[in-house]
Amino acid sequence: MKILGIGVDIVKNKRIKTLIKNKLFLSRTFSQNEIKTSKNISNKINYFSKRFAAKEALAKSLGTGFRNNLNFKDIEILNDKKGKPFYSKSRKIDTIIKKTFKISSFNLFLSISDEKDYSIAFTILQKK
């Protein structure tokens, strides 16, 4: 298995605190599932900051950023039953990655973390 790309992003939580007050920002950046899940989260600022960083990290792992019709909302971050974050694989992301790297299958790995002032995400894109 070969690593095709890595991406990392760090976000100042204060910046996201301001942005999430704007409902248009929320609807353009986060999926309905992400917004729905946030209703059960007490620290919404860090919740959205980590997801924002994760979306940026994935775009960076592609080596293209947000180009080729890739948008923030196309990338969805969910959590498994134990709380581990993962990228929800959509048809669009699947197509972009397979076309960009000329591969038939891949794995995406995600690690996110936060502190009072910052949130960070790290992504690995690996060929199966």
DSSP file (Angstrom, degrees, kcal/mol; ACC not computed):
  #  RESIDUE AA STRUCTURE BP1 BP2  ACC     N-H-->O    O-->H-N    N-H-->O    O-->H-N    TCO  KAPPA ALPHA  PHI   PSI    X-CA   Y-CA   Z-CA
    1    1 A M              0   0    0      0, 0.0     2,-0.4     0, 0.0   127,-0.2   0.000 360.0 360.0 360.0 135.1    0.0    0.0    0.0
    2    2 A K  E     -A  127   0A   0    125,-0.6   125,-3.4     0, 0.0     2,-0.5  -0.886 360.0-125.0-115.4 136.6    1.3    3.3   -1.1
    3    3 A I  E     -A  126   0A   0     -2,-0.4   123,-0.3   123,-0.2     3,-0.1  -0.693  26.0-180.0 -78.4 124.1    0.7    6.8    0.5
    4    4 A L  E     -     0   0A   0    121,-2.9     2,-0.3    -2,-0.5   122,-0.2   0.727  61.9 -11.1 -95.5 -28.1   -0.6    9.1   -2.3
    5    5 A G  E     -A  125   0A   0    120,-1.7   120,-3.2     2,-0.0    -1,-0.3  -0.971  49.8-155.9-169.2 152.5   -1.0   12.2   -0.2
    6    6 A I  E     -A  124   0A   0     -2,-0.3     2,-0.3    54,-0.2   118,-0.2  -0.954  13.8-173.3-129.7 153.5   -1.0   13.7    3.2
    7    7 A G  E     -A  123   0A   0    116,-2.1   116,-3.1    -2,-0.3     2,-0.3  -0.996   4.9-177.6-147.5 143.4   -2.7   16.9    4.4
    8    8 A V  E     +A  122   0A   0     -2,-0.3     2,-0.3   114,-0.2   114,-0.2  -0.993   3.8 178.3-138.9 146.0   -2.7   18.8    7.6
    9    9 A D  E     -A  121   0A   0    112,-2.1   112,-2.3    -2,-0.3     2,-0.4  -0.995  11.5-160.7-148.8 144.2   -4.5   22.0    8.7
   10   10 A I  E     -A  120   0A   0     -2,-0.3     2,-0.4   110,-0.2   110,-0.2  -0.981  11.2-165.3-125.5 138.9   -4.8   24.0   11.8
   11   11 A V  E     -A  119   0A   0    108,-3.1   108,-2.3    -2,-0.4     2,-0.6  -0.971  22.8-127.8-128.2 136.0   -7.6   26.4   12.6
   12   12 A K  E >>  -A  118   0A   0     -2,-0.4     3,-1.2   106,-0.2     4,-1.1  -0.744  21.1-145.3 -79.5 119.5   -7.9   29.2   15.2
   13   13 A N  H 3> S+     0   0    0    104,-2.4     4,-2.3    -2,-0.6    -1,-0.2   0.804  95.0  64.4 -60.2 -30.9  -11.1   28.4   17.0
   14   14 A K  H 3> S+     0   0    0    103,-0.5     4,-1.5     1,-0.2    -1,-0.3   0.863  99.3  54.5 -60.1 -36.1  -11.9   32.1   17.4
   15   15 A R  H <> S+     0   0    0     -3,-1.2     4,-1.8     1,-0.2    -1,-0.2   0.913 110.2  44.8 -64.3 -43.1  -12.2   32.5   13.6
   16   16 A I  H  X S+     0   0    0     -4,-1.1     4,-2.8     1,-0.2    -2,-0.2   0.850 104.7  63.4 -70.7 -33.9  -14.7   29.7   13.4
   17   17 A K  H  < S+     0   0    0     -4,-2.3     4,-0.3     1,-0.2    -1,-0.2   0.907 108.4  42.2 -55.2 -42.7  -16.7   31.1   16.4
   18   18 A T  H >< S+     0   0    0     -4,-1.5     3,-0.9     1,-0.2     4,-0.3   0.916 114.9  50.1 -69.7 -44.2  -17.3   34.2   14.3
   19   19 A L  H >< S+     0   0    0     -4,-1.8     3,-1.9     1,-0.2     6,-0.3   0.861 101.0  60.5 -66.3 -37.7  -18.1   32.3   11.1
   20   20 A I  T 3< S+     0   0    0     -4,-2.8    -1,-0.2     1,-0.3    -2,-0.1   0.595  88.8  72.5 -73.8  -7.0  -20.6   29.8   12.6
   21   21 A K  T <  S+     0   0    0     -3,-0.9     2,-0.7    -4,-0.3    -1,-0.3   0.720  85.0  79.7 -71.5 -19.8  -22.9   32.7   13.6
   22   22 A N    <>  -     0   0    0     -3,-1.9     4,-1.9    -4,-0.3     3,-0.4  -0.805  69.8-159.9 -92.6 111.7  -23.6   33.0    9.9
   23   23 A K  H  > S+     0   0    0     -2,-0.7     4,-2.5     1,-0.2     5,-0.2   0.808  91.9  58.6 -62.3 -30.0  -26.2   30.3    8.9
   24   24 A L  H  > S+     0   0    0      2,-0.2     4,-1.8     1,-0.2    -1,-0.2   0.902 104.2  50.8 -66.4 -40.6  -25.1   30.7    5.2
   25   25 A F  H  > S+     0   0    0     -3,-0.4     4,-1.6    -6,-0.3     5,-0.3   0.940 111.2  49.2 -59.9 -46.8  -21.6   29.7    6.2
   26   26 A L  H  X S+     0   0    0     -4,-1.9     4,-2.6    -7,-0.3     3,-0.3   0.935 112.7  45.8 -58.7 -47.9  -22.9   26.7    8.0
   27   27 A S  H  < S+     0   0    0     -4,-2.5    -1,-0.2     1,-0.2    -2,-0.2   0.774 115.9  46.1 -71.1 -25.4  -25.0   25.5    5.2
   28   28 A R  H  < S+     0   0    0     -4,-1.8    45,-0.7    -5,-0.2    -1,-0.2   0.709 122.6  34.2 -84.9 -21.2  -22.3   26.0    2.6
   29   29 A T  H  < S+     0   0    0     -4,-1.6     2,-0.3    -3,-0.3    -2,-0.2   0.772 113.1  49.0-106.2 -33.3  -19.6   24.4    4.6
   30   30 A F  S  < S-     0   0    0     -4,-2.6    43,-0.1    -5,-0.3    -1,-0.1  -0.850  75.4-117.4-120.3 148.6  -21.1   21.5    6.5
   31   31 A S     >  -     0   0    0     -2,-0.3     4,-2.3    44,-0.2     5,-0.2  -0.253  33.0-107.9 -73.8 165.7  -23.4   18.6    5.6
   32   32 A Q  H  > S+     0   0    0      1,-0.2     4,-2.7     2,-0.2     5,-0.2   0.879 121.9  53.5 -61.4 -37.8  -26.9   18.3    7.1
   33   33 A N  H  > S+     0   0    0      2,-0.2     4,-2.6     1,-0.2    -1,-0.2   0.911 108.7  48.6 -63.2 -42.5  -25.6   15.3    9.2
   34   34 A E  H  > S+     0   0    0      2,-0.2     4,-1.6     1,-0.2    -2,-0.2   0.914 114.4  45.3 -64.6 -42.5  -22.8   17.4   10.6
   35   35 A I  H  X S+     0   0    0     -4,-2.3     4,-0.7     2,-0.2    -2,-0.2   0.910 113.4  50.0 -67.2 -42.2  -25.1   20.3   11.5
   36   36 A K  H >< S+     0   0    0     -4,-2.7     3,-1.1     1,-0.2     4,-0.3   0.920 110.3  49.9 -62.3 -44.6  -27.7   17.9   13.0
   37   37 A T  H >< S+     0   0    0     -4,-2.6     3,-1.8     1,-0.2    -1,-0.2   0.841 100.1  66.0 -63.0 -33.8  -25.0   16.2   15.1
   38   38 A S  H >< S+     0   0    0     -4,-1.6     3,-1.6     1,-0.3    -1,-0.2   0.752  85.5  71.8 -62.2 -23.2  -23.8   19.5   16.4
   39   39 A K  T << S+     0   0    0     -3,-1.1    -1,-0.3    -4,-0.7    -2,-0.2   0.765  99.4  47.0 -64.5 -23.7  -27.1   20.0   18.2
   40   40 A N  T <  S+     0   0    0     -3,-1.8     2,-0.5    -4,-0.3    -1,-0.3   0.356  96.0  92.4 -96.8   4.3  -26.0   17.4   20.7
   41   41 A I    <   -     0   0    0     -3,-1.6     3,-0.3    -4,-0.2     6,-0.0  -0.853  59.0-159.4-104.8 130.5  -22.5   18.8   21.2
   42   42 A S  S    S+     0   0    0     -2,-0.5     2,-1.1     1,-0.2     3,-0.2   0.899  88.5  52.2 -75.5 -39.3  -21.9   21.3   24.0
   43   43 A N     >  +     0   0    0      1,-0.2     4,-1.9     2,-0.1    -1,-0.2  -0.664  64.4 165.4 -99.2  80.4  -18.7   22.9   22.5
   44   44 A K  H  >  +     0   0    0     -2,-1.1     4,-2.7    -3,-0.3     5,-0.3   0.819  69.3  61.6 -64.8 -32.7  -19.9   23.7   19.0
   45   45 A I  H  > S+     0   0    0      1,-0.2     4,-2.4     2,-0.2    -1,-0.2   0.963 110.2  38.1 -61.0 -52.9  -17.0   26.0   18.2
   46   46 A N  H  > S+     0   0    0      2,-0.2     4,-2.5     1,-0.2     5,-0.2   0.859 113.5  58.2 -68.4 -34.2  -14.4   23.2   18.5
   47   47 A Y  H  X S+     0   0    0     -4,-1.9     4,-1.6     1,-0.2    -2,-0.2   0.957 114.0  36.8 -57.3 -52.2  -16.8   20.7   16.9
   48   48 A F  H  X S+     0   0    0     -4,-2.7     4,-2.6     2,-0.2    -2,-0.2   0.854 114.0  57.3 -72.3 -34.0  -17.0   22.8   13.7
   49   49 A S  H  X S+     0   0    0     -4,-2.4     4,-2.5    -5,-0.3    -2,-0.2   0.927 107.2  48.1 -61.5 -45.2  -13.4   23.9   13.9
   50   50 A K  H  X S+     0   0    0     -4,-2.5     4,-2.2     1,-0.2    -1,-0.2   0.902 113.5  47.3 -63.6 -40.6  -12.1   20.3   13.8
   51   51 A R  H  X S+     0   0    0     -4,-1.6     4,-2.1    -5,-0.2    -1,-0.2   0.886 110.4  51.8 -69.4 -38.1  -14.4   19.5   10.9
   52   52 A F  H  X S+     0   0    0     -4,-2.6     4,-2.1     2,-0.2    -2,-0.2   0.943 111.5  47.4 -60.9 -47.1  -13.3   22.6    9.0
   53   53 A A  H  X S+     0   0    0     -4,-2.5     4,-2.6     1,-0.2    -2,-0.2   0.885 110.2  53.5 -61.3 -39.4   -9.7   21.6    9.5
   54   54 A A  H  X S+     0   0    0     -4,-2.2     4,-2.1     2,-0.2    -1,-0.2   0.875 107.6  50.1 -64.9 -38.0  -10.4   18.0    8.4
   55   55 A K  H  X S+     0   0    0     -4,-2.1     4,-2.0     2,-0.2    -1,-0.2   0.910 112.7  47.0 -66.7 -41.8  -12.0   19.2    5.2
   56   56 A E  H  X S+     0   0    0     -4,-2.1     4,-2.2     2,-0.2    -2,-0.2   0.908 110.2  53.4 -63.9 -42.4   -9.0   21.4    4.4
   57   57 A A  H  X S+     0   0    0     -4,-2.6     4,-2.1     1,-0.2    -2,-0.2   0.897 108.5  49.3 -62.6 -40.8   -6.6   18.5    5.3
   58   58 A L  H  X S+     0   0    0     -4,-2.1     4,-1.3     2,-0.2    -1,-0.2   0.935 109.9  50.7 -63.6 -45.3   -8.4   16.2    2.8
   59   59 A A  H  X>S+     0   0    0     -4,-2.0     6,-1.9     1,-0.2     5,-0.9   0.888 111.5  48.9 -59.6 -38.7   -8.2   18.9    0.0
   60   60 A K  H ><5S+     0   0    0     -4,-2.2     3,-1.0     1,-0.2    -1,-0.2   0.860 103.9  59.1 -69.3 -35.6   -4.5   19.3    0.7
   61   61 A S  H 3<5S+     0   0    0     -4,-2.1    -1,-0.2     1,-0.3    -2,-0.2   0.785 100.9  57.4 -65.0 -25.2   -3.9   15.5    0.6
   62   62 A L  H 3<5S-     0   0    0     -4,-1.3    -1,-0.3    -3,-0.3    -2,-0.2   0.721 105.7-131.9 -74.2 -21.5   -5.3   15.5   -2.9
   63   63 A G  T <<5S+     0   0    0     -3,-1.0    -3,-0.2    -4,-0.5    -2,-0.1   0.509  91.7  76.6  81.8   4.2   -2.6   18.0   -3.9
   64   64 A T  S   <S-     0   0    0     -5,-0.9    -4,-0.2     1,-0.2     2,-0.1   0.579  78.3-153.1-118.6 -18.2   -5.2   20.2   -5.6
   65   65 A G        -     0   0    0     -6,-1.9     2,-1.7    -7,-0.1    -1,-0.2  -0.426  67.5 -17.0  69.4-153.7   -7.0   22.0   -2.8
   66   66 A F  S    S+     0   0    0     -2,-0.1     2,-0.2     3,-0.1     3,-0.1  -0.570 106.1 111.1 -88.8  76.8  -10.6   23.0   -3.5
   67   67 A R    >   +     0   0    0     -2,-1.7     3,-1.4     1,-0.1    -3,-0.1  -0.694  45.3  55.1-129.6-176.0  -10.5   22.7   -7.3
   68   68 A N  T 3  S-     0   0    0      1,-0.3    -1,-0.1    -2,-0.2     3,-0.1   0.875 132.7 -56.0  53.2  41.4  -12.1   20.4   -9.8
   69   69 A N  T 3  S+     0   0    0      1,-0.2     2,-0.5    -3,-0.1    -1,-0.3   0.715  97.1 146.9  67.1  22.6  -15.6   21.1   -8.5
   70   70 A L    <   -     0   0    0     -3,-1.4     2,-0.3    -5,-0.1    -1,-0.2  -0.800  23.3-177.9 -91.1 129.1  -14.7   20.0   -4.9
   71   71 A N    >>  -     0   0    0     -2,-0.5     3,-1.2    -3,-0.1     4,-0.5  -0.849  40.1-110.6-124.0 160.3  -16.5   22.0   -2.2
   72   72 A F  G >4 S+     0   0    0     -2,-0.3     3,-1.6     1,-0.3   -43,-0.2   0.897 117.5  56.6 -54.0 -43.1  -16.4   21.9    1.6
   73   73 A K  G 34 S+     0   0    0    -45,-0.7    -1,-0.3     1,-0.3   -44,-0.1   0.709  94.2  67.7 -67.5 -19.4  -19.9   20.5    1.7
   74   74 A D  G <4 S+     0   0    0     -3,-1.2     2,-0.6     1,-0.1    -1,-0.3   0.720  92.0  70.8 -70.2 -20.3  -18.8   17.5   -0.5
   75   75 A I    <<  -     0   0    0     -3,-1.6     2,-0.4    -4,-0.5   -44,-0.2  -0.874  68.0-173.0-103.9 121.6  -16.6   16.3    2.4
   76   76 A E  E     -C   88   0B   0     12,-0.6    12,-2.9    -2,-0.6     2,-0.5  -0.955  10.2-157.9-120.3 132.3  -18.4   14.9    5.4
   77   77 A I  E     +C   87   0B   0     -2,-0.4     2,-0.2    10,-0.2    10,-0.2  -0.937  20.0 169.3-110.7 122.8  -16.8   14.0    8.7
   78   78 A L  E     -C   86   0B   0      8,-2.5     8,-2.6    -2,-0.5     2,-0.4  -0.671  26.3-125.6-119.6 176.0  -18.7   11.5   10.9
   79   79 A N  E     -C   85   0B   0      6,-0.2     5,-0.1    -2,-0.2    -2,-0.0  -0.977  16.9-131.1-126.2 141.6  -17.8    9.5   14.0
   80   80 A D    >   -     0   0    0      4,-2.6     3,-1.9    -2,-0.4     6,-0.0  -0.163  45.9 -82.9 -77.5-177.4  -18.0    5.8   14.6
   81   81 A K  T 3  S+     0   0    0      1,-0.3    -1,-0.1     2,-0.1    -2,-0.0   0.761 132.2  50.0 -61.1 -26.2  -19.6    4.3   17.7
   82   82 A K  T 3  S-     0   0    0      2,-0.1    -1,-0.3     0, 0.0    -2,-0.0   0.477 123.0-103.7 -91.0  -2.6  -16.4    4.8   19.7
   83   83 A G  S <  S+     0   0    0     -3,-1.9    -2,-0.1     1,-0.3     0, 0.0   0.375  70.0 147.4  98.9  -3.7  -16.1    8.4   18.7
   84   84 A K        -     0   0    0     -5,-0.1    -4,-2.6     1,-0.1    -1,-0.3  -0.489  45.9-127.5 -68.7 128.0  -13.3    7.9   16.1
   85   85 A P  E     +C   79   0B   0      0, 0.0    25,-0.3     0, 0.0     2,-0.3  -0.461  34.3 169.7 -76.5 148.8  -13.7   10.5   13.3
   86   86 A F  E     -C   78   0B   0     -8,-2.6    -8,-2.5    -2,-0.1     2,-0.5  -0.986  37.2-103.9-151.7 158.5  -13.8    9.3    9.7
   87   87 A Y  E     -C   77   0B   0     -2,-0.3     2,-0.6    21,-0.2   -10,-0.2  -0.732  31.7-132.1 -83.6 128.8  -14.5   10.7    6.2
   88   88 A S  E     -C   76   0B   0    -12,-2.9     2,-0.7    -2,-0.5   -12,-0.6  -0.730  26.3-129.1 -77.6 119.7  -17.8    9.6    4.8
   89   89 A K        -     0   0    0     -2,-0.6     2,-0.2   -14,-0.1   -14,-0.1  -0.609  29.6-172.6 -79.0 115.7  -17.0    8.4    1.3
   90   90 A S     >  -     0   0    0     -2,-0.7     4,-2.5   -16,-0.2     5,-0.2  -0.624  37.1-111.8 -99.7 164.0  -19.3   10.0   -1.2
   91   91 A R  H  > S+     0   0    0     -2,-0.2     4,-2.4     1,-0.2     5,-0.2   0.882 118.0  52.8 -60.9 -38.3  -19.5    9.2   -4.9
   92   92 A K  H  > S+     0   0    0      2,-0.2     4,-2.5     1,-0.2    -1,-0.2   0.933 111.0  44.2 -66.2 -46.9  -18.1   12.6   -5.7
   93   93 A I  H  > S+     0   0    0    -19,-0.3     4,-2.6     2,-0.2     5,-0.3   0.921 113.2  53.2 -62.6 -43.6  -15.0   12.2   -3.5
   94   94 A D  H  X S+     0   0    0     -4,-2.5     4,-2.4     1,-0.2    -2,-0.2   0.922 111.6  45.1 -55.9 -47.8  -14.5    8.6   -4.7
   95   95 A T  H  X S+     0   0    0     -4,-2.4     4,-2.5     2,-0.2     5,-0.3   0.914 112.3  50.7 -64.8 -45.1  -14.6    9.8   -8.3
   96   96 A I  H  X S+     0   0    0     -4,-2.5     4,-2.7     2,-0.2     5,-0.2   0.931 114.0  44.0 -60.6 -46.8  -12.2   12.8   -7.7
   97   97 A I  H  X S+     0   0    0     -4,-2.6     4,-2.4     2,-0.2     5,-0.2   0.930 114.8  47.8 -66.6 -45.7   -9.6   10.6   -5.9
   98   98 A K  H  X>S+     0   0    0     -4,-2.4     5,-1.2    -5,-0.3     4,-0.9   0.891 116.8  43.4 -63.6 -39.0   -9.8    7.8   -8.4
   99   99 A K  H  <5S+     0   0    0     -4,-2.5    -2,-0.2    -5,-0.2    -1,-0.2   0.918 114.1  49.7 -72.2 -43.9   -9.5   10.1  -11.4
  100  100 A T  H  <5S+     0   0    0     -4,-2.7    -2,-0.2    -5,-0.3    -3,-0.2   0.904 125.3  27.2 -62.0 -43.2   -6.7   12.3   -9.8
  101  101 A F  H  <5S-     0   0    0     -4,-2.4    -1,-0.2    -5,-0.2    -2,-0.2   0.435 100.4-127.1-102.8  -0.5   -4.5    9.4   -8.9
  102  102 A K  T  <5 +     0   0    0     -4,-0.9     2,-0.3    -5,-0.2    -3,-0.2   0.950  63.6 133.8  52.4  54.9   -5.6    6.9  -11.6
  103  103 A I      < -     0   0    0     -5,-1.2    -1,-0.2    -6,-0.2     3,-0.1  -0.836  57.0-142.6-128.6 165.7   -6.4    4.2   -9.0
  104  104 A S  S    S+     0   0    0      1,-0.3     2,-0.3    -2,-0.3    -6,-0.1   0.698  81.9  14.4-103.3 -23.8   -9.3    1.8   -8.4
  105  105 A S        +     0   0    0     -8,-0.1    23,-1.5    -7,-0.1     2,-0.3  -0.996  62.2 170.6-152.1 155.7   -9.4    1.8   -4.6
  106  106 A F  E     -B  127   0A   0     -2,-0.3     2,-0.4    21,-0.3    21,-0.2  -0.964  23.4-130.4-155.5 165.1   -8.1    3.8   -1.6
  107  107 A N  E     -B  126   0A   0     19,-3.1    19,-2.8    -2,-0.3     2,-0.4  -0.952  14.1-154.5-120.9 146.1   -8.2    4.4    2.1
  108  108 A L  E     -B  125   0A   0     -2,-0.4     2,-0.4    17,-0.2   -21,-0.2  -0.988   9.2-167.0-119.3 130.6   -8.6    7.7    3.9
  109  109 A F  E     -B  124   0A   0     15,-2.6    15,-1.9    -2,-0.4     2,-0.4  -0.938   5.6-171.5-117.3 141.2   -7.3    8.1    7.5
  110  110 A L  E     +B  123   0A   0     -2,-0.4     2,-0.4   -25,-0.3    13,-0.2  -0.996  12.5 179.1-137.1 134.3   -8.2   11.1    9.7
  111  111 A S  E     -B  122   0A   0     11,-2.2    11,-2.7    -2,-0.4     2,-0.3  -0.997  11.8-180.0-130.6 129.4   -7.0   12.3   13.0
  112  112 A I  E     +B  121   0A   0     -2,-0.4     2,-0.3     9,-0.2     9,-0.2  -0.953   4.0 168.6-129.1 150.2   -8.4   15.4   14.6
  113  113 A S  E     -B  120   0A   0      7,-2.4     7,-3.0    -2,-0.3     2,-0.3  -0.979   9.6-163.9-153.2 160.3   -7.6   17.2   17.9
  114  114 A D  E     -B  119   0A   0     -2,-0.3     5,-0.2     5,-0.2     2,-0.2  -0.989   8.3-174.5-148.8 157.7   -8.4   20.5   19.6
  115  115 A E        -     0   0    0      3,-3.0  -102,-0.1    -2,-0.3    -2,-0.0  -0.686  55.4 -76.0-131.5-173.7   -7.3   22.7   22.4
  116  116 A K  S    S+     0   0    0     -2,-0.2     3,-0.0     1,-0.2   -70,-0.0   0.921 127.8  21.1 -55.9 -48.1   -8.8   25.9   23.8
  117  117 A D  S    S+     0   0    0      1,-0.1  -104,-2.4  -104,-0.1  -103,-0.5   0.690 123.1  39.5 -99.4 -20.8   -7.5   28.1   21.0
  118  118 A Y  E     -A   12   0A   0   -106,-0.3    -3,-3.0  -105,-0.1     2,-0.3  -0.939  50.6-160.8-137.0 152.6   -6.8   25.8   18.0
  119  119 A S  E     -AB  11 114A   0   -108,-2.3  -108,-3.1    -2,-0.3     2,-0.3  -0.969  16.9-169.0-126.3 147.1   -8.1   22.7   16.2
  120  120 A I  E     -AB  10 113A   0     -7,-3.0    -7,-2.4    -2,-0.3     2,-0.3  -0.969   7.5-168.3-138.1 150.1   -6.0   20.5   14.0
  121  121 A A  E     -AB   9 112A   0   -112,-2.3  -112,-2.1    -2,-0.3     2,-0.4  -0.996   2.6-165.4-139.3 145.0   -6.6   17.7   11.5
  122  122 A F  E     -AB   8 111A   0    -11,-2.7   -11,-2.2    -2,-0.3     2,-0.4  -0.999   9.8-170.1-131.8 132.0   -4.2   15.3    9.7
  123  123 A T  E     -AB   7 110A   0   -116,-3.1  -116,-2.1    -2,-0.4     2,-0.4  -0.954   9.9-165.7-126.2 140.8   -5.2   13.1    6.7
  124  124 A I  E     -AB   6 109A   0    -15,-1.9   -15,-2.6    -2,-0.4     2,-0.6  -0.997   6.0-160.7-123.2 129.1   -3.5   10.3    4.9
  125  125 A L  E     -AB   5 108A   0   -120,-3.2  -121,-2.9    -2,-0.4  -120,-1.7  -0.952  19.6-176.2-107.9 119.9   -4.7    9.1    1.5
  126  126 A Q  E     -AB   3 107A   0    -19,-2.8   -19,-3.1    -2,-0.6     2,-0.3  -0.954  25.9-128.7-126.9 135.6   -3.5    5.6    0.7
  127  127 A K  E      AB   2 106A   0   -125,-3.4  -125,-0.6    -2,-0.4   -21,-0.3  -0.627 360.0 360.0 -75.7 135.9   -3.7    3.4   -2.3
  128  128 A K              0   0    0    -23,-1.5   -22,-0.2    -2,-0.3    -1,-0.1   0.464 360.0 360.0 -77.0 360.0   -5.1   -0.1   -1.4
